[in-house]
Amino acid sequence: AQARQVMASSNAGVKRRIVKKSSGVTSCVALGKEERGHDAIASKATANKNRKQNGAADVLPSSAQAIRTVVINLECRSDRWIGIQKRLAKVPLAQYLMVERFPATDGKADTIPEDVVTLSWMTDRNARYDARKGYRPGVSLDMTPGERGCAMSHVRAWQLVASGDAADVPVLILEDDATFAKGLVRRITGLIASMPEDTDALYLGYIKGAPWRCKVAPGLYEAEYLWTTVAYLLWPRGAKKLLATLPVDEPIDNFMAWQMATGRLKTLAVEPALADQEQEWDVGSDVPHSDDVVLAL
């Protein structure tokens, strides 16, 4: 298949490329849900315009609920915790995010059960989508301590989400290097209110590994394969599905992407993205990528 440059939120130097050639984005089958989503988003857009004209752009409807927001952060990286708090404080309507620090698992220091996160992984699944020159299936790799710690951190976040009382109330999971679009809060509160009922996860930041499966509503698509876990909303039903697929047997973004690809996790994504990594996906990270070696073999 013809490889094309991956679509990322604002990463001009992304090294991963999509494998599949798109023949265009179709509308999802569930037209009733799409129409409801379209109407809700359109009405909110009109309301937003009116609020701006009336000087009340930073106020949400009284029915809007605050969003529980967990930020995965290593104990030794207080600098990143401070940094993301500053970035979030600049986002309009940030008061609607109930932000809490979620202590990350340290892959070098903490014990991580192998029946939750494996020690090694195979490139077979990811190679179906990663078209970097030299990347290929059939390579067995040891996960780096950073990859295992990152995976365990997300698993623990899933456990937190799965324990929620309300099945239709999502939690926003952020990594501590996330940056945000100014319209983050207003957009996601509108999306939550109009989301199809079977949605498991909504990606706010990503690197696109395959064409969209279909269009759900304007600016909202069903995803087949997305890299990075920098920012996503996860519903309790989605968290339970992910926990049922343990162990995590590849880097966490690949693992979640595979659940999308196989249809186990109904994942939507916003376009344009509302979040991004502070630097390129392979720069300045606390999580070295084990599969970089494949390109040199």
Sequence and secondary structure as in RCSB ss.txt:
>XXXX:A:sequence
AQARQVMASSNAGVKRRIVKKSSGVTSCVALGKEERGHDAIASKATANKNRKQNGAADVLPSSAQAIRTVVINLE
CRSDRWIGIQKRLAKVPLAQYLMVERFPATDGKADTIPEDVVTLSWMTDRNARYDARKGYRPGVSLDMTPGERGC
AMSHVRAWQLVASGDAADVPVLILEDDATFAKGLVRRITGLIASMPEDTDALYLGYIKGAPWRCKVAPGLYEAEY
LWTTVAYLLWPRGAKKLLATLPVDEPIDNFMAWQMATGRLKTLAVEPALADQEQEWDVGSDVPHSDDVVLAL
>XXXX:A:secstr
   EE  BSS TT   EE S      B S HHHHHHHHHHHHHHHHHHHHHHHTT TT   TT   EEEEEEE T
T HHHHHHHHHHHHTSTTGGGEEEEEEE   TTTS   TTTB SEEESTTGGGT   TT  SS EEE  HHHHHH
HHHHHHHHHHHHT S TT  EEEEETTEEE TTHHHHHHHHHHH  TT  EEESS EE S  SEEEETTEEE S 
EE  SEEEE HHHHHHHHHT SB S HHHHHHHHHHTTSS EEEESS SEEESS TTSS SS  GGGGGGG 
